[in-house]
Every structure is written in C-alpha cells, then in structure tokens.
Amino acid sequence: MDTLYAVFIDPFMQMGSAPDLLVQTLWEGLVAGVLYALIALGFVLIFKASGVFNFAQGIMVVFAALTLVGLYEKGVPAWIAVFLTLGVMFLLAVTIERVVLRPLVNQPDIILFMATFGITYFLIGFGESLFGGNPKQMIAGELGLPRGAVEMKMLGGFVSFQKIDIAAAIIASAMIAGLAVFFQYTRIGRALRAVADSHKAALSVGISLNQIWVIVWFAAGIVALVTGIMWGARSDVSFALEIVALKALPVLILGGFTSVPGAIVGGLLIGVGEKLGEFYWGPLIGGGIESWLAYFIALAFLLFRPQGLFGDKIIERI
C-alpha cells in the first residue's frame, strides 16, 4: 500500500505543494515538445509526398548544423553561412531526388525506406570526413540568439526561463505555423496534398513528382537546419543530436504520420510527459524515465490506436 501511495499519490501531492516547480517543469517540457514537433514536421512533409518514412531526417539535422558551424569556422560571417547552408541543403535535396528517388519510382515502400538508411550512413561518413567527430559549439551569439535567464516570481516561488528556450519556442512555433499555412493555402501545398492522395492522379493533372520531391526534401532540410541551430544552442553540435531527432518517431506515432497538427500535439505530449515523468516519478523508480517514456507511450498507441490521434485510418477490403 505504501508503494502504491508513493507512486500514484505522492507525485500529485508534490505538484500541489510546489506549484512553482510544476510550472518550471511544464515550461521545460513545452520547449522540448515544440522542438520535437519541429523535427517531426520534417518527417511528415516527406511522408506525405512520397509515403516513405525518412530515416535520414535525424542525420540531416546534424549535417545542417555542422555545415553552418563549419562554414563559420572557415571565416564565413554567421548569416552568410546560414544562407550558404540553405544552399547546401537544396543541393542535397536535388541530389537525393536525382540519384536515389527518381530511379526508385514505383518501387515498394520498403525499398525507398532502406534507401533512406543508405542516405543516413553516407551523410554520417561524409560529415565526419568534412567536419570531424568532435562536438562543436553552436554560433548562437553570432546569430543573435540571446543568452542568460529571466526569473519571474510566480505561485510563491521563482520560475527561471532561459532566454534561448524562449527564442527556440517562438522561432519553432512560427516556423511550424508558417509551413502549415504554406502547405495548406498555396499552389505548391495543394500539389503536395494531391501527390499524397495519389501519385497517378497527380501525374494525370500535370503535377511533377520530381519537383514536389525536391521541394519537400528542401523544406525538410530547412526544418533540419532550424532544429540543429536550436538544439545545438541548448547543448553542442555533435552526431549525438541524431538520437535526439529520433524522438520524433514516438511523436509521429502519437500524432499520425500524415498530420501536421498531429506532429504539434504529439510533440507537446511527449515533451511535457517526459519532463513530468522524470521530475516527479523518476526518483521513485530509479530515474532515466526521460530516455524511454516516449517509446513506452508510442508502444501503447501502437497497440490501441496505431494510426495515431490525427492519422488517417486505413481500411483494406479483401
């Protein structure tokens, strides 16, 4: 009985007795969730256009961030390095479409999925040969990202908000909203939805699959760059960021692989859930909850709602 009380009742008592710590934990979870949603958005864009889960999105985050830092270390001014990195991501999108995707049109989805594994390990080796394997410092200050913290008296205590977290939440939220509007209301967005519904129907009305694929891979590259800057500014730029990017998988399972709103909601649920679990339940069951809770939640969704909260339910008639 004491164990059940400690696990199920005591954490909620702590939340009520120290509301300022609860707000601090919720804020940190919110920031992490927005960044998870941003990563997941890159997966959603490519999945909607090609029906393929892009395993390489994680390494694209690392490669974009390393390219930015590498150009700056070569003497290129920070903002010029940003635009040059965008050019590199565009060239990467064109190369992937020409070399990988175009020859594999009409192949089974598993073939394209395995091709993204090849892209992943190519970018790992290519990135290590260009930039080395040591962690690098993100040029946050040179890009105008703020440092320090803001403390606010709240609910009987003080809540600390890191300025870089505030900037990350605002920038990521604005980018998610901008991409959602772009793909919902523009001609390219309508073409993307047509391609997602049916490749053959899209081709029949003159929509170029090749152009759409370049656009969505470049959009995923932009997302990867912004994600790399934000995560790199909070820690360092290294190949370990790829593991962080894979947290998008549980986010996608929760929200649905084809839903932009699902990516947002799933990211927030995972981010907040991780922080609450680690802070309130971690001491009771040994800690480390933050590293596995997202995958446990994803497993539960796979068992009871495999299409996610906002995903399309697929019904096959035999």
N, C-alpha and C positions, 0 to 999 in steps of 0.2 A: 504493500500500500504506500509506503514511504517513497519507493522508487517511482510509482505511478504519479504521485503528487509532484515529485521533483521534476519529472519530465513534462507533464501535461499542465500543471497548475502554476508551479513556481515561476517559469518564464513570463507568463502573463501578469503575475503579481509584480515582477520586476519592471515590466513595461509601464504599469500604472504608478509605481512608486518613483520612477525616474523618467518622466516624460521627455526631459531634455535629451537624455541618451537615446530614447526611441526616435526622436526627430533627427538626431545626428545619424543614426543607423539607417533610417529611411532615406535621408539625403544621399548618403554614400551609395545605397542600393539604387536610387534613382539615377545617379550619374552613370554607374556601371551598366544599368539597364538600357539607358539611351545609347551608350556606345555599343553594347551587344546588338541592339536593334539596327544600328548603322551598319555593323558587319553583316548582319542577316539580310539587310536590304540588297547587298551585292549578290548574295546567293539567289534571292528572289528574282532579281532582274534577269539573270541568266537562265534560271529555271523556267521562267515564264516564256522566254523567247525560244528556248531550244528543248525544254523538257529534261534537261540534264543537270544533275547536282554537280556544281563546280567545286571539286575538292581543292582546286588551286587557289581559291579566294583567300585563304589564310596566308599563303606564301606571297600572294600579291600585295597584301598589307605590308609584310616585311620588306619586300623588294622595293615598293614605292618609297617607304620611309628611308631605307638605306640609300636609295638613289638620291633623294633630297639631301641627306646629310653628306653623302659622298661628294656631290657637286659643290656643296658649301665648303667642304674641306679643301677642294681644289681651287678655291678663291672666287667662286661664283657668288654674287650677292644673294641674300636669302630669298627674296621674292622672285628674282630671275630664276633661281634654282627651282622654285615651285613650278613656274611655267615650263621650264625645261623638263621637269619630272612629268608633268602632264603630257608633254610631247612624247616622252619615253613610253608612258602608259598607252598612248594612242598607237604608237608603232607596235607595241606588244599586242594590242587588240587586233590590228591589221594582220600581223604575223600569225597569230593563233587562228584567225579566220581562214587565211590563205593556206597555211601549212597543215593545220590539224582538222578544222571543222569542215572545210569545203570538200576534201577527199572522203570524208566520212558521212556525207549526207545520205539519209535513208538507211543508215546502219542501225542496228539495235542500240537502245539507250545504254546498255551496259558497255558497249564498245566506246561510246563517247565518254562515259563516266571514267573508264580506265584510261582514256586519253588525257583526262584532267590530272590523273595521277602522274602520268609522264611529264606534263607541264610543271607540276609541283616539284618533282625531283630535278628537272632541268633548271628551274629557277633557283632552287637551293644551291646546286653546284655552280651555276653561273654567278649567283650573288656572292657566294663565298670566294670565288676566284677574283671578282672585282673589288669587293669591299672587305674581305677577311671575315673571320668568325667571331671577332671580339665585339662586345656591346659598345654602342656609340651613344653619345649624348645628343638628344634632340635639340634643335636650334629654336627652342620655344621663345626665348627672349628676342632673338633676331626677327622672328615673325610677329612680334607684338603681343604674344600671349602673356598674360600677367602672372606674377609670382606672389607668394605670400598668402595670407589668410585674412578673412573677415570674421570677427567674433560678434555674435549677437546674443543679448540677454533674452532668454526665452524659457517660459514654463519653469521658472525657479532656478534656472542654471544658464550656462553659456554653451551655445552651439557654434562650432567652428566650420566655416565654409571656405575651402581652398579656392582661391581665385581661378586657378587653372581648371578646377572642376566646374565652376560656374561657366567659364568660357566654353569648355568642352560640351556641356549640356546645351548651351544656347546654339553653338555652331552646328552640333549634330542634329538638334531638333529642327533648325532652319533648313539644313540640307535634306533631311528626311521629308519635310513638308514641301520643299521646292521640287524634289524629284517626284513626289506623289502627284503634285499638280501638273508637272511637265508630262508625265506619262498618262495622266487622266484626260487632259484637255487639249493637247497638241496633236498635230497630224502624225508625228512620229509615235506618240503614245497610242493613238488609235491603231496605227500599223502594228505596233508591238502586241496589242491585245488581239488583233486579227491573227498574227502569227501564233500566239499562244493557243488560240482556239483551234486552228487548223492550218498546217503548213501548206497543204494543197490548195485550200480555199484562198489563202493569202497570195500564193503564186498566181492563181487564176485571175486575180484583180490587179496584177501588176506590181505587187509588193516584192521587193528584192530581199530574199532571206540573207544574202551575203551582207548587204548594207545594214540590215537590222542587227545581225550578229556583231558586226563591228561596233555599232552604236552602243549596244548593251554591254559588250565587254569593255568598251572605253568608259561607259558610265560606272561599271563595276570597278574599273581602275581608279576613277576619281574618288569613289567611295573608299577604296583601299588607301589612297593617299591621305585623305582626311582622317580616316581611322588610325593610320600609322602615326600621323602627327599628334593626334590627341592621346593615344595610348603611350606613345614614345615620350611625350611631355610629362606624363604621370610617372614614368619609370625610366627605362632606357630603350634604345632601339637595338634589338637583337633577334635572332631566329627563334627565341622563346616566345615572341609575340604570336607565332603561328599557332601555338597551343591555345592562347587566349582567343584567337579568331575561331577556333573550332568550337568554342562555347556557343557559336551561332547555330550549331546543329540542334541542341535542345530547344533553342528559341524557335527555330523553324518547325520543329515537331509540335510545339505548343500552338504557334500561330497559324501554321499551314504554309506549305512550300510556295503557294501561288499568291499569297496575300500580303500586300504592303501594310495595311492596318494590323494584320496578324503578327508581322515582324516587330511592330512597335509594342503591341500589347505583350507578346511573348518575351521580348527583351526586358520590359519593365517587371514582369512577373518573376523572371529568372534573377534579375539583378537585385530586386528587393528581397526575394525569398532567400537568396544566398546570404545576404548580409544579416537578415534577421536570424536565420538558422545558425550562422557562425557565432554571432554575438550572444544569443540567448540560449541556444541549445548546445553549442559547441563545448562549453565547459562541462556539461552533464554527460556527454557521450564520447568525450575524448578529443574534440576539436577536428579540424580538417574537413568540416562539413562543406565549406565553400568549394572544395575541389570536386565533390561528387554529387551534391544535392541536385544540380541542374539535370544531370543524367538520370537520376532516380525519378525526378518529375517527368522527364521525357519518356522513360520506360512505362510509367503509369498511363500516360496519354496514349502510347502505342497499344496498350492492352485494351483501353476502354474507348478511346476516340482517336484512331490512327490518322484521320485527316486533319486533326488539329482544330482549334477553335473557329478559324475562319476559312479553312481549306475546303476545296470542292470535294464532295463525297462522290467517289467513283463507283458506279453500279454497272457491272458487266452481266449481260444476259447471255445465257447459254442455250 
